[in-house]
């Protein structure tokens, strides 16, 4: 798989989550026109800036968080990584300059970090109840 194919797989997962009923918002990355960021990350192993997007999954039903988390973990196990975040009721994927693909690496540390971030978001949301 190439980086481009890895990106297409990530887009496929976004579409699957959307088709499963999760309210999904896709917008161009605000850094798409930042010349310094483009210069820094315009490399053959990165996706092109015209494809940089931010995806927000609006969590409305029980189980949606797990679907998004599991899809991200699957991509990680394929060697794909990108910045993630979120808050109560929302999870974000940044398919932008942070997107990377390494066919020889299962990103186990990244998976652990994803799990830690998810736990922090859940803890933060529990405190607000």
Beta strands, then each sheet from edge to edge (+ up, - down):
strand 1: 23-28
strand 2: 53-58
strand 3: 80-81
strand 4: 83-87
strand 5: 90-95
strand 6: 100-101
sheet 1: 1+ 2- 5+ 4-
sheet 2: 3+ 6-
end
